[in-house]
Amino acid sequence: MRHITPERLDAIEGLLASARGLPGLVERKRGVFYKGSRAFLHFHEHGDDEIYADVRFGSDFERLRVTTKAERREFLRRLARAIS
């Protein structure tokens, strides 16, 4: 597992664009989002086909797989709820 590469960020640009549209999130570096002064969301990759999001839903980060379209939809639903 490693931090996501710029090439893999290209593959999830739609997901990044959706996250950019959420109120209260600031993308300080491509794919790295803050909520206020705290790191809130970033991405990892594993192997050639798996992508994960680390998001701070509480006091700690939770890792969620966001490889498939269904996983991304569920992730965005949870992210939107966490922000509101």
N, CA, C and O of each residue as an XYZ file, in Angstrom:
336
protein
N       0.861     -1.169      0.000
C       0.000      0.000      0.000
C       0.904      1.227      0.000
O       1.830      1.327      0.805
N       0.631      2.145     -0.896
C       1.408      3.377     -0.957
C       0.489      4.541     -1.286
O      -0.635      4.352     -1.750
N       0.982      5.743     -1.038
C       0.199      6.913     -1.426
C      -0.004      6.875     -2.932
O       0.858      6.400     -3.672
N      -1.120      7.368     -3.369
C      -1.495      7.287     -4.767
C      -0.579      8.143     -5.642
O      -0.151      9.226     -5.243
N      -0.293      7.644     -6.823
C       0.561      8.351     -7.771
C      -0.271      9.335     -8.596
O      -1.490      9.189     -8.687
N       0.377     10.332     -9.195
C      -0.364     11.276    -10.046
C      -1.118     10.584    -11.186
O      -2.213     11.006    -11.556
N      -0.529      9.524    -11.737
C      -1.200      8.804    -12.824
C      -2.492      8.142    -12.353
O      -3.489      8.141    -13.076
N      -2.478      7.585    -11.156
C      -3.690      6.957    -10.621
C      -4.710      8.012    -10.208
O      -5.914      7.763    -10.267
N      -4.240      9.191     -9.789
C      -5.182     10.287     -9.512
C      -5.943     10.655    -10.778
O      -7.125     10.993    -10.720
N      -5.271     10.591    -11.914
C      -5.951     10.864    -13.187
C      -7.135      9.921    -13.377
O      -8.176     10.318    -13.899
N      -6.969      8.670    -12.952
C      -8.013      7.656    -13.126
C      -9.225      7.906    -12.234
O     -10.313      7.407    -12.519
N      -9.048      8.679    -11.149
C     -10.183      8.960    -10.252
C     -10.545     10.445    -10.272
O     -11.073     10.966     -9.289
N     -10.271     11.115    -11.363
C     -10.537     12.553    -11.448
C     -12.003     12.874    -11.178
O     -12.303     13.893    -10.554
N     -12.914     12.030    -11.633
C     -14.335     12.262    -11.364
C     -14.647     12.239     -9.874
O     -15.433     13.049     -9.385
N     -14.041     11.327     -9.171
C     -14.220     11.233     -7.720
C     -13.638     12.467     -7.038
O     -14.245     13.019     -6.119
N     -12.469     12.895     -7.485
C     -11.851     14.102     -6.932
C     -12.732     15.327     -7.185
O     -12.906     16.166     -6.301
N     -13.278     15.422     -8.381
C     -14.146     16.556     -8.714
C     -15.375     16.580     -7.809
O     -15.808     17.650     -7.380
N     -15.932     15.418     -7.519
C     -17.081     15.360     -6.615
C     -16.694     15.811     -5.214
O     -17.447     16.542     -4.571
N     -15.542     15.389     -4.738
C     -15.073     15.795     -3.408
C     -14.818     17.304     -3.375
O     -15.105     17.960     -2.375
N     -14.284     17.846     -4.456
C     -14.024     19.294     -4.520
C     -15.309     20.101     -4.390
O     -15.289     21.233     -3.905
N     -16.412     19.530     -4.817
C     -17.686     20.226     -4.774
C     -18.367     20.216     -3.415
O     -19.395     20.870     -3.239
N     -17.822     19.499     -2.466
C     -18.434     19.426     -1.142
C     -18.008     20.627     -0.297
O     -16.829     20.977     -0.258
N     -18.969     21.251      0.376
C     -18.638     22.431      1.184
C     -17.742     22.071      2.369
O     -17.917     21.031      3.004
N     -16.798     22.932      2.649
C     -15.945     22.741      3.812
C     -14.670     21.975      3.555
O     -13.793     21.941      4.418
N     -14.540     21.348      2.378
C     -13.309     20.636      2.048
C     -12.423     21.525      1.193
O     -12.896     22.185      0.268
N     -11.145     21.539      1.508
C     -10.165     22.304      0.738
C      -9.081     21.340      0.275
O      -8.488     20.624      1.081
N      -8.833     21.329     -1.016
C      -7.802     20.460     -1.575
C      -6.481     21.233     -1.564
O      -6.264     22.108     -2.402
N      -5.615     20.912     -0.628
C      -4.350     21.642     -0.484
C      -3.298     21.141     -1.453
O      -2.434     21.901     -1.891
N      -3.369     19.885     -1.781
C      -2.503     19.252     -2.766
C      -3.420     18.305     -3.518
O      -4.381     17.798     -2.940
N      -3.151     18.054     -4.786
C      -4.070     17.212     -5.554
C      -4.303     15.877     -4.840
O      -3.374     15.105     -4.601
N      -5.577     15.634     -4.510
C      -5.968     14.391     -3.858
C      -5.835     14.391     -2.346
O      -6.099     13.376     -1.701
N      -5.428     15.520     -1.770
C      -5.286     15.630     -0.311
C      -6.187     16.768      0.160
O      -5.961     17.933     -0.168
N      -7.205     16.415      0.929
C      -8.226     17.375      1.341
C      -8.161     17.635      2.834
O      -7.869     16.740      3.627
N      -8.434     18.855      3.193
C      -8.494     19.273      4.591
C      -9.892     19.772      4.902
O     -10.591     20.296      4.034
N     -10.282     19.603      6.135
C     -11.523     20.177      6.662
C     -11.076     21.053      7.819
O     -10.668     20.551      8.867
N     -11.152     22.356      7.628
C     -10.573     23.272      8.598
C      -9.060     23.139      8.540
O      -8.469     23.157      7.460
N      -8.445     23.009      9.685
C      -6.987     22.911      9.729
C      -6.486     21.471      9.798
O      -5.281     21.238      9.893
N      -7.402     20.504      9.749
C      -7.016     19.094      9.894
C      -7.096     18.343      8.577
O      -8.015     18.538      7.782
N      -6.106     17.478      8.367
C      -6.161     16.576      7.217
C      -7.428     15.732      7.338
O      -7.744     15.232      8.417
N      -8.150     15.577      6.235
C      -9.436     14.895      6.279
C      -9.521     13.717      5.303
O     -10.169     12.716      5.606
N      -8.878     13.824      4.142
C      -9.045     12.805      3.107
C      -7.807     12.754      2.223
O      -7.297     13.785      1.785
N      -7.331     11.532      1.967
C      -6.279     11.311      0.982
C      -6.430      9.890      0.445
O      -7.256      9.119      0.933
N      -5.638      9.555     -0.550
C      -5.829      8.295     -1.265
C      -4.551      7.461     -1.302
O      -3.434      7.975     -1.238
N      -4.769      6.144     -1.409
C      -3.689      5.166     -1.526
C      -4.008      4.240     -2.691
O      -5.148      4.153     -3.148
N      -2.978      3.555     -3.156
C      -3.180      2.516     -4.159
C      -2.482      1.251     -3.699
O      -1.505      1.288     -2.950
N      -3.004      0.144     -4.163
C      -2.427     -1.158     -3.824
C      -2.413     -1.988     -5.098
O      -3.461     -2.271     -5.678
N      -1.245     -2.365     -5.518
C      -1.141     -3.135     -6.748
C      -1.548     -2.303     -7.949
O      -1.468     -1.075     -7.931
N      -1.977     -2.982     -8.974
C      -2.339     -2.300    -10.216
C      -3.800     -1.927    -10.316
O      -4.194     -1.224    -11.246
N      -4.624     -2.390     -9.366
C      -6.055     -2.190     -9.588
C      -6.853     -1.726     -8.380
O      -8.058     -1.509     -8.511
N      -6.255     -1.566     -7.232
C      -7.032     -1.185     -6.056
C      -6.699      0.231     -5.609
O      -5.534      0.624     -5.547
N      -7.750      0.989     -5.299
C      -7.607      2.352     -4.804
C      -8.399      2.458     -3.506
O      -9.511      1.945     -3.390
N      -7.798      3.135     -2.540
C      -8.411      3.305     -1.226
C      -8.410      4.775     -0.839
O      -7.517      5.534     -1.215
N      -9.422      5.157     -0.084
C      -9.503      6.501      0.478
C      -9.348      6.385      1.983
O      -9.985      5.548      2.622
N      -8.502      7.224      2.538
C      -8.396      7.364      3.994
C      -9.136      8.636      4.353
O      -8.753      9.726      3.929
N     -10.197      8.497      5.136
C     -11.021      9.652      5.496
C     -11.204      9.679      7.005
O     -11.355      8.640      7.648
N     -11.188     10.875      7.549
C     -11.324     11.048      8.992
C     -12.812     11.264      9.312
O     -13.285     12.399      9.369
N     -13.537     10.163      9.519
C     -14.946     10.262      9.879
C     -15.100     10.594     11.364
O     -16.108     11.170     11.772
N     -14.115     10.235     12.157
C     -14.116     10.511     13.597
C     -12.774     11.072     13.983
O     -12.261     11.980     13.328
N     -12.203     10.542     15.037
C     -10.897     11.043     15.470
C      -9.752     10.381     14.704
O      -8.642     10.911     14.670
N     -10.015      9.235     14.096
C      -8.986      8.516     13.338
C      -9.412      8.351     11.883
O     -10.586      8.493     11.540
N      -8.438      8.049     11.044
C      -8.744      7.784      9.641
C      -9.337      6.393      9.496
O      -8.966      5.455     10.202
N     -10.262      6.290      8.568
C     -10.848      4.997      8.200
C     -10.518      4.763      6.734
O     -10.697      5.657      5.907
N     -10.044      3.584      6.410
C      -9.675      3.258      5.032
C     -10.846      2.560      4.346
O     -11.372      1.559      4.832
N     -11.238      3.118      3.202
C     -12.337      2.567      2.418
C     -11.861      2.279      0.999
O     -11.171      3.094      0.387
N     -12.229      1.141      0.497
C     -11.903      0.810     -0.890
C     -12.800      1.638     -1.806
O     -14.010      1.710     -1.595
N     -12.202      2.265     -2.828
C     -12.952      3.080     -3.793
C     -12.546      2.704     -5.212
O     -12.362      3.572     -6.065
N     -12.411      1.424     -5.451
C     -11.960      0.933     -6.747
C     -13.093      0.901     -7.765
O     -12.905      1.310     -8.912
N     -14.254      0.427     -7.364
C     -15.366      0.287     -8.313
C     -16.284      1.513     -8.267
O     -16.228      2.316     -7.335
N     -17.112      1.633     -9.276
C     -18.078      2.743     -9.310
C     -19.041      2.667     -8.129
O     -19.382      3.693     -7.540
N     -19.477      1.471     -7.783
C     -20.391      1.310     -6.640
C     -19.708      1.728     -5.337
O     -20.321      2.393     -4.501
N     -18.459      1.345     -5.163
C     -17.720      1.741     -3.961
C     -17.544      3.259     -3.901
O     -17.615      3.856     -2.827
N     -17.315      3.873     -5.050
C     -17.155      5.336     -5.090
C     -18.463      6.049     -4.760
O     -18.458      7.055     -4.051
N     -19.573      5.538     -5.266
C     -20.882      6.141     -4.944
C     -21.151      6.071     -3.448
O     -21.566      7.062     -2.847
N     -20.919      4.913     -2.843
C     -21.138      4.752     -1.407
C     -20.185      5.651     -0.612
O     -20.589      6.266      0.374
N     -18.952      5.724     -1.033
C     -17.980      6.592     -0.382
C     -18.441      8.050     -0.421
O     -18.379      8.743      0.594
N     -18.904      8.521     -1.582
C     -19.355      9.910     -1.692
C     -20.586     10.173     -0.822
O     -20.724     11.258     -0.257
N     -21.474      9.193     -0.713
C     -22.633      9.344      0.174
C     -22.164      9.505      1.628
O     -22.635     10.390      2.342
N     -21.250      8.659      2.050
C     -20.735      8.739      3.431
C     -19.972     10.037      3.655
O     -20.071     10.644      4.722
N     -19.223     10.454      2.668
C     -18.447     11.690      2.778
C     -19.373     12.894      2.916
O     -19.152     13.761      3.762
N     -20.394     12.944      2.097
C     -21.347     14.059      2.159
C     -22.057     14.105      3.522
O     -22.247     15.179      4.091
N     -22.443     12.933      4.035
C     -23.084     12.886      5.357
C     -22.131     13.352      6.443
O     -22.548     14.052      7.367
N     -20.873     12.984      6.355
C     -19.894     13.352      7.373
C     -19.648     14.866      7.387
O     -19.340     15.443      8.430
N     -19.785     15.484      6.245
C     -19.505     16.917      6.150
C     -20.703     17.747      6.608
O     -20.537     18.833      7.164
N     -21.890     17.240      6.375
C     -23.085     18.032      6.723
C     -23.417     17.964      8.201
O     -24.390     18.576      8.643
